[in-house]
Amino acid sequence: MTPLPEGVLAAVLTPLQADLAPDHGRLRLHCRWLLEHGCDALVVLGTTGEANSFSVEERLDILESLVEGGIPGGVLLAGTGCCAVPDTVRLTRRAVALGLAGVLVLPPFYYKGVSDDGLFAAYAQLIDTVGEGRLRVYLYHFPQLSGVPLTHGLIARLLKAYPDTIVGIKDSAGDLGHMLSLVREFPGLAVFSGADELLLPLLRGGGAGCITGVANVAAPLSAEARRCFVAGDADAADRAHQALSRVRHGITAYPLTAALKAVMAEGWGDDGWRRVRPPLVPLAADDADRLMASLATAGLPFRRAAGPA
């Protein structure tokens, strides 16, 4: 069986054409750059990738374009969680058929205050309907945005019912204590941080790594922190991690996706990267200038070795 991804995973941005359709060429180029510059795997169609601003058909096209364009399925996870379970099923089935390493699944997130019984039923319906032994599910805990937390009790039930299918969780709540409690309570579950500044503390606590938007522009720093941790060089790991944290703090002072796309535009010398889909809006020019100045102070290099083809 192919080893499951761990380490540094980018929550990949989705570049857009002038008509705001997904730009498959730019996306493939960016994915290749990320894999060549420190990412162990990639998560496409997540929060940073504006997944819920795309139709199911557009999301399917993105997955097919990546695999047909030479991005190995074994290093790809796809965000497939939708409000309607049948949409989640359709996306997940295609991800499995394309040979992706797994799917990152938000709970159905429109209705709030739902019970663990209801959430268990939704995940069970997904897994049972897909009915595929190759399916690997990574839960997505992001209560600040989804409004639907995944409790320890729910996770325990899912692991008991589907021990070979539920393999990991992305915790974007920003609470290190919560992440470490997941590591302790569920030792077979790969726990990923959604916050760069928690990467090293989570690794030291037995976690699997990170899945973050900031890795789009700072993957080499994330990879260096993890490499030094694995090598046992605590001081070097701390230095790389501190630099990574400075970059993250500079970027998260602004709306995340728009800020990251502004940095991408600077890095590639390509203003097309600034485009986002409504209801998001591009970062204002003055804010973009301030962001670039703060990242220069933090030591983040902007220019890429090669521009878009």
DRENBARO-390250 format. One record per residue (C-alpha): residue number from 0; residue in three letters; z, y, x. Coordinates in steps of 0.05 Angstrom, whole numbers, padded with zeros to 5 digits. Each point is the difference from the previous one (the first is absolute). Layout:
REC     i    aa        w        v        u
REC   NUM   ALA        Z        Y        X
...
//
This chain:
REC     i    aa        w        v        u
REC     0   MET    00000    00000    00000
REC     1   THR   -00017    00070    00025
REC     2   PRO    00064    00036    00023
REC     3   LEU    00023    00054   -00049
REC     4   PRO   -00007    00072    00024
REC     5   GLU    00060    00034    00030
REC     6   GLY    00012    00060    00046
REC     7   VAL   -00036    00066   -00010
REC     8   LEU   -00043    00004   -00063
REC     9   ALA   -00035    00064   -00021
REC    10   ALA    00000    00020   -00073
REC    11   VAL   -00073    00020    00006
REC    12   LEU   -00028    00065   -00027
REC    13   THR   -00062   -00004   -00043
REC    14   PRO   -00054    00050    00023
REC    15   LEU   -00043    00030   -00055
REC    16   GLN   -00071    00024   -00005
REC    17   ALA   -00018    00069   -00026
REC    18   ASP   -00001   -00026   -00072
REC    19   LEU    00069   -00031    00013
REC    20   ALA   -00027   -00071   -00001
REC    21   PRO    00031   -00046    00053
REC    22   ASP   -00035    00008    00067
REC    23   HIS   -00008   -00072    00023
REC    24   GLY   -00030    00017    00068
REC    25   ARG    00055    00048    00020
REC    26   LEU    00052   -00051   -00024
REC    27   ARG   -00028   -00057    00041
REC    28   LEU   -00003    00044    00062
REC    29   HIS    00072    00022   -00009
REC    30   CYS    00024   -00071   -00011
REC    31   ARG   -00033   -00022    00065
REC    32   TRP    00032    00058    00037
REC    33   LEU    00069   -00019   -00027
REC    34   LEU   -00008   -00073    00020
REC    35   GLU   -00022    00022    00069
REC    36   HIS    00058    00049    00009
REC    37   GLY    00063   -00037   -00017
REC    38   CYS   -00001   -00026   -00071
REC    39   ASP    00014   -00074   -00009
REC    40   ALA   -00029    00002   -00071
REC    41   LEU   -00020    00049   -00054
REC    42   VAL    00020    00013   -00072
REC    43   VAL   -00055    00031   -00041
REC    44   LEU    00005    00028   -00070
REC    45   GLY    00073    00018    00004
REC    46   THR    00035    00065   -00018
REC    47   THR   -00027    00038    00061
REC    48   GLY   -00069   -00028   -00016
REC    49   GLU    00001    00032   -00070
REC    50   ALA   -00010   -00069   -00032
REC    51   ASN    00022    00021   -00069
REC    52   SER   -00052    00055   -00001
REC    53   PHE   -00055   -00052    00004
REC    54   SER   -00028   -00045   -00053
REC    55   VAL    00005   -00076    00006
REC    56   GLU   -00074   -00003    00015
REC    57   GLU    00006    00051    00055
REC    58   ARG    00059   -00038    00030
REC    59   LEU   -00040   -00065   -00002
REC    60   ASP   -00059    00034    00034
REC    61   ILE    00046    00026    00055
REC    62   LEU    00027   -00070    00015
REC    63   GLU   -00069   -00031    00001
REC    64   SER   -00029    00056    00044
REC    65   LEU    00055   -00010    00052
REC    66   VAL   -00008   -00075    00005
REC    67   GLU   -00076    00001   -00003
REC    68   GLY    00002    00056    00052
REC    69   GLY    00036   -00044    00050
REC    70   ILE    00073    00017   -00009
REC    71   PRO    00034   -00068    00004
REC    72   GLY    00035   -00020   -00065
REC    73   GLY    00056   -00031    00041
REC    74   VAL    00024    00070    00021
REC    75   LEU   -00006    00031   -00069
REC    76   LEU    00050    00007   -00056
REC    77   ALA   -00022    00033   -00065
REC    78   GLY    00041    00040   -00049
REC    79   THR   -00015   -00033   -00067
REC    80   GLY    00058    00022   -00045
REC    81   CYS   -00023    00033   -00064
REC    82   CYS    00034    00019   -00066
REC    83   ALA   -00039   -00055   -00035
REC    84   VAL    00012   -00070    00027
REC    85   PRO   -00072   -00023   -00015
REC    86   ASP   -00025    00055    00047
REC    87   THR    00049   -00024    00053
REC    88   VAL   -00024   -00071   -00010
REC    89   ARG   -00073    00020    00008
REC    90   LEU    00012    00038    00064
REC    91   THR    00044   -00054    00028
REC    92   ARG   -00049   -00055   -00015
REC    93   ARG   -00054    00037    00038
REC    94   ALA    00046    00013    00059
REC    95   VAL    00015   -00074    00005
REC    96   ALA   -00074   -00018   -00006
REC    97   LEU   -00017    00049    00056
REC    98   GLY    00051   -00034    00046
REC    99   LEU    00050    00057    00004
REC   100   ALA    00067   -00015    00031
REC   101   GLY    00038    00023   -00062
REC   102   VAL    00009    00050   -00055
REC   103   LEU    00052    00056   -00006
REC   104   VAL    00021    00003   -00073
REC   105   LEU    00035    00057   -00034
REC   106   PRO    00035   -00020   -00064
REC   107   PRO   -00032    00025   -00065
REC   108   PHE    00024    00072    00005
REC   109   TYR   -00015    00038   -00064
REC   110   TYR    00059   -00024   -00041
REC   111   LYS    00068    00019    00030
REC   112   GLY    00067   -00033   -00009
REC   113   VAL   -00031   -00069   -00007
REC   114   SER    00042   -00062    00012
REC   115   ASP   -00003   -00049    00058
REC   116   ASP   -00022   -00051   -00052
REC   117   GLY   -00061    00043   -00016
REC   118   LEU   -00017    00012    00073
REC   119   PHE    00008   -00074    00016
REC   120   ALA   -00048   -00016   -00058
REC   121   ALA   -00051    00049    00028
REC   122   TYR    00001   -00029    00070
REC   123   ALA    00001   -00071   -00028
REC   124   GLN   -00060    00014   -00044
REC   125   LEU   -00038    00027    00061
REC   126   ILE    00016   -00061    00044
REC   127   ASP   -00010   -00052   -00053
REC   128   THR   -00065    00030   -00026
REC   129   VAL   -00030    00008    00069
REC   130   GLY    00021   -00073    00012
REC   131   GLU   -00020   -00001    00073
REC   132   GLY    00040   -00033    00055
REC   133   ARG   -00026    00049    00051
REC   134   LEU    00030    00059   -00036
REC   135   ARG    00053    00038    00040
REC   136   VAL    00037    00056   -00036
REC   137   TYR    00037    00058    00033
REC   138   LEU    00044    00036   -00050
REC   139   TYR   -00002    00076    00000
REC   140   HIS    00067    00035   -00010
REC   141   PHE   -00012    00075   -00009
REC   142   PRO    00047    00023   -00055
REC   143   GLN   -00007    00075    00015
REC   144   LEU   -00073   -00003   -00019
REC   145   SER   -00008   -00061   -00045
REC   146   GLY    00066    00012   -00037
REC   147   VAL    00008   -00076   -00002
REC   148   PRO    00047   -00029    00053
REC   149   LEU   -00002   -00072    00023
REC   150   THR    00071   -00026    00000
REC   151   HIS    00030   -00054    00045
REC   152   GLY    00009   -00043   -00062
REC   153   LEU   -00074    00004   -00018
REC   154   ILE   -00021   -00015    00072
REC   155   ALA    00045   -00061    00001
REC   156   ARG   -00030   -00026   -00065
REC   157   LEU   -00071    00010    00025
REC   158   LEU    00015   -00034    00067
REC   159   LYS    00031   -00059   -00036
REC   160   ALA   -00059   -00008   -00048
REC   161   TYR   -00055    00015    00051
REC   162   PRO    00027   -00014    00070
REC   163   ASP   -00069   -00010    00031
REC   164   THR   -00031    00061   -00033
REC   165   ILE    00050    00056    00006
REC   166   VAL    00000    00013    00075
REC   167   GLY    00019    00073    00012
REC   168   ILE    00020    00067   -00027
REC   169   LYS   -00016    00072    00017
REC   170   ASP    00061    00043   -00010
REC   171   SER   -00019    00073   -00008
REC   172   ALA    00067    00023   -00028
REC   173   GLY    00019    00029    00068
REC   174   ASP    00068   -00034    00001
REC   175   LEU    00012   -00039    00064
REC   176   GLY    00062   -00033   -00029
REC   177   HIS   -00041   -00027   -00058
REC   178   MET   -00053   -00028    00048
REC   179   LEU    00052   -00034    00043
REC   180   SER    00033   -00030   -00062
REC   181   LEU   -00068   -00031   -00017
REC   182   VAL   -00005   -00029    00070
REC   183   ARG    00070   -00030   -00006
REC   184   GLU   -00006   -00027   -00070
REC   185   PHE   -00072   -00026    00005
REC   186   PRO   -00009   -00026    00071
REC   187   GLY   -00069   -00029   -00014
REC   188   LEU   -00027    00065   -00029
REC   189   ALA   -00040    00047    00046
REC   190   VAL    00031    00069   -00011
REC   191   PHE   -00043    00060    00017
REC   192   SER    00023    00072    00002
REC   193   GLY   -00042    00053   -00034
REC   194   ALA    00030    00054    00045
REC   195   ASP   -00018    00006    00074
REC   196   GLU    00068    00026    00021
REC   197   LEU    00031   -00065   -00024
REC   198   LEU   -00048   -00046    00038
REC   199   LEU    00043   -00011    00061
REC   200   PRO    00067   -00006   -00036
REC   201   LEU   -00032   -00051   -00048
REC   202   LEU   -00030   -00040    00057
REC   203   ARG    00068   -00002    00034
REC   204   GLY    00029   -00026   -00066
REC   205   GLY   -00050   -00056   -00005
REC   206   GLY   -00054    00033   -00042
REC   207   ALA   -00075   -00014    00006
REC   208   GLY   -00027    00070    00015
REC   209   CYS   -00028    00059   -00038
REC   210   ILE   -00055    00016   -00050
REC   211   THR   -00009    00076    00003
REC   212   GLY   -00049    00055   -00013
REC   213   VAL    00017    00036    00064
REC   214   ALA   -00028   -00059    00039
REC   215   ASN   -00069    00027   -00020
REC   216   VAL    00009    00052    00054
REC   217   ALA    00058   -00027    00042
REC   218   ALA   -00013   -00074    00005
REC   219   PRO    00003    00000    00077
REC   220   LEU    00071    00029   -00002
REC   221   SER    00023   -00051   -00051
REC   222   ALA   -00031   -00056    00040
REC   223   GLU    00032    00025    00064
REC   224   ALA    00069    00001   -00032
REC   225   ARG   -00008   -00071   -00025
REC   226   ARG   -00030   -00025    00066
REC   227   CYS    00059    00028    00039
REC   228   PHE    00049   -00030   -00050
REC   229   VAL   -00032   -00069    00007
REC   230   ALA    00001    00008    00076
REC   231   GLY    00074    00017   -00002
REC   232   ASP   -00009    00070    00029
REC   233   ALA    00048    00037   -00046
REC   234   ASP   -00006    00068    00034
REC   235   ALA   -00076    00000   -00003
REC   236   ALA    00002   -00024   -00072
REC   237   ASP    00047    00057   -00017
REC   238   ARG   -00046    00052    00033
REC   239   ALA   -00062   -00024   -00037
REC   240   HIS    00038   -00004   -00065
REC   241   GLN    00028    00070    00008
REC   242   ALA   -00071    00027    00011
REC   243   LEU   -00024   -00039   -00061
REC   244   SER    00057    00029   -00042
REC   245   ARG   -00017    00071    00021
REC   246   VAL   -00072   -00011   -00022
REC   247   ARG    00023   -00029   -00067
REC   248   HIS    00048    00058   -00013
REC   249   GLY   -00056    00050    00014
REC   250   ILE   -00048   -00034   -00048
REC   251   THR    00049   -00014   -00056
REC   252   ALA    00017    00074   -00005
REC   253   TYR   -00065    00002   -00041
REC   254   PRO   -00030   -00044   -00054
REC   255   LEU   -00012   -00065    00039
REC   256   THR   -00071   -00021   -00017
REC   257   ALA   -00029    00071    00003
REC   258   ALA    00037    00012    00066
REC   259   LEU   -00025   -00064    00031
REC   260   LYS   -00071    00015   -00021
REC   261   ALA    00005    00069    00031
REC   262   VAL    00021   -00033    00066
REC   263   MET   -00057   -00050   -00006
REC   264   ALA   -00049    00057   -00011
REC   265   GLU    00025    00032    00064
REC   266   GLY   -00001   -00066    00038
REC   267   TRP   -00071   -00019   -00018
REC   268   GLY   -00026    00071   -00003
REC   269   ASP   -00022   -00017   -00071
REC   270   ASP    00020    00044   -00058
REC   271   GLY   -00021   -00053   -00049
REC   272   TRP    00065   -00035    00014
REC   273   ARG    00038    00056   -00036
REC   274   ARG   -00023   -00024   -00068
REC   275   VAL    00050   -00029   -00049
REC   276   ARG   -00007   -00020   -00073
REC   277   PRO    00033    00039   -00055
REC   278   PRO    00056    00008   -00017
REC   279   LEU    00011    00007    00076
REC   280   VAL   -00028    00062    00034
REC   281   PRO   -00020    00011    00072
REC   282   LEU    00050    00031    00047
REC   283   ALA   -00006    00076    00000
REC   284   ALA   -00031    00029    00063
REC   285   ASP    00063    00037    00021
REC   286   ASP    00042   -00062   -00009
REC   287   ALA   -00050   -00041    00039
REC   288   ASP    00003    00049    00058
REC   289   ARG    00076   -00002    00000
REC   290   LEU   -00001   -00076   -00003
REC   291   MET   -00048   -00005    00059
REC   292   ALA    00044    00047    00040
REC   293   SER    00062   -00041   -00014
REC   294   LEU   -00034   -00065    00019
REC   295   ALA   -00026    00030    00064
REC   296   THR    00072    00017    00017
REC   297   ALA    00020   -00071   -00018
REC   298   GLY   -00053   -00025    00049
REC   299   LEU   -00049   -00034   -00048
REC   300   PRO   -00071   -00001    00028
REC   301   PHE   -00051    00018   -00053
REC   302   ARG   -00068   -00017    00029
REC   303   ARG   -00026   -00070   -00010
REC   304   ALA   -00039   -00034    00055
REC   305   ALA   -00061   -00006   -00046
REC   306   GLY   -00022    00037   -00062
REC   307   PRO   -00026   -00031   -00064
REC   308   ALA   -00066   -00036    00003
//
